[in-house]
Amino acid sequence: MLTHPTFDQLKDLKLDGMAEALRELETQDGTAALSHPEWLALLIDREASSRATKRFQTRMRNAKLRHIGAVIEDVDYRSRRNLDKALFQQLLTGKWIRDRRNLMITGPCGVGKTWLACALAQNACRGNTTVLYKRLPRLFDELELSHAPSR
């Protein structure tokens, strides 16, 4: 099989995940024993994973989160922010998003409201939901600018 034209065709078809998987499978020793359907399944699986990852990265980039490393697995319920664990677990299900509700996190300064909001937003991005993170002062600035009379 001529691999170079195959790689070019995969790239032209924008099947970058498949091209990458094919290149890796050719270099591994145990892959010669795989059947054609097994090879094809591995290539398709890699392409699907690659596309899902790219979509997630795009959602995260467009969300413009302040804390990219904030993840729900790192939430500390024992800290002084008096976070209701049951309520937060309910928010993690994403039902409030599917019901088209907004979420406003309030509390004193320094308790991690921004970090919690970013963790919830990243969780939503993982669940294939588009997210836009805005802080209230900036949101008001944008609303004032959009409603300002033109001169």
N, C-alpha and C positions, 0 to 999 in steps of 0.2 A: 504494500500500500504506500502511496506517495503521501507522506504526512505534511509536507510543506504546503501544497495546494489545499489540503484539508483544513489546516490552520487558517490559511488566508480566507477560505470560504466561511469558516465559522466566525472569523472577525468581521467579514463583510455583512454577515447576517446578524451581527451584534449578539452572538452567542459566546461571549467572553468567558463565562463560567465553564461552558463545555470545552472550549479550547484549552483553558487552564487545566481542567481535569484530564483531558486527553494527553497533554504534555506530561503530567504527573504519572498517569497510568503507564505510559510508555517507558518511563524510567524505573518503575518498580519491577522486582523480579517475579513475584507471585501472580501477576496479572495475566500471564500467558495462559494460565489454566482456566480463566474465566470464559464463560460462553458469551456469545454475541448479545443475548438479552441482558446478561449481567453487566456487560460493558455499557450498553445503552442506558440501563437503569442508573448506573453510577454517573454517567455524563448528564442525564436529565436531572438527577438529584442535585448535582453541583450547580447546574444552571438555575434551578429553582431557588436554591439557597443563596446564590449570588444575587439574584434579582430581589429577593426578600431583604437581604442586607442593604442593598442600594436604596430600596424604598425607605427602610428604617432610617438610614443615614440622611436621606433627603428630608424626611419628616423632622428629624432632630435638628438639622441645620436651619430649616425654616421656622422652627419653634423659637429659636433665639433664646434658649434657656440661659440663665445666669450661672447656674451650677450644673455643668454637664455631668459631673461625677456623682450627683445625688441620685441614689437608688433606694427603692422602698425597702430592700433587704437590710439597709443600714440604719433604719429609723430606730431611735432609742426612745422607748416609751417611758423610761424611768427619769428622764431629764425634767427640768423644772418648768417645762412648757404646758403641763397639765393636759396632755393630749389624750383624748378619749380613744382608747385602742379599738373598741367595737365600732365607733363611728369611722375611724380611719380605715379599718378593714372593709367596711361597707363602701367607702369611697374608692377603694382599690378595685372593686368589682367593675367599676365604670358604668354602673346603672344610671348615675346622675348625668353622664355624658349622653347615653342613648336616649334619655328623657329630655334632652336638650336644655339642661339646667346649667347655670353658671355657678362658679365657686369662688368665694371670697374668703381668704384666710386672714384673720385679724388676731391681734395680741400685742403685748408689750414689745419694745425693741430688744433685739438680741436673743430671741428665743428660737429662731430658726424657721420663721414663716416662709422666707424665700426658698430655703433649702427644701422644706416640705412640699411647696408648690412645684418646684422643679422635679422632685422625686415622683409626684403624682403625674406630672406632665410626661416624664420619661416612661412611666408605666403605661400611660395612654398611647404613646408612640409605639411601644412594643405591641400593643393590642390593635395596631393598624388604624389608629385614629390620628387625624391631623390636629396639631396643637399650636396655639399661639400664646406665648407667655407675655403678659404686660403687667407692669407695676401701676398702681392706681394714679400716682401723680403724672406719669407719662401718658397714661390713657386720657386723663383730663386735658393735658396739653394738646394731644392730637384732636380731641373733640372740639376744643376751642378754635384750633386752626382750621378745622374743616367747616365750622359754622361762622367763621369770621367774615364780615362783609367785604366784598372785593372793592378795590379803589379804582 
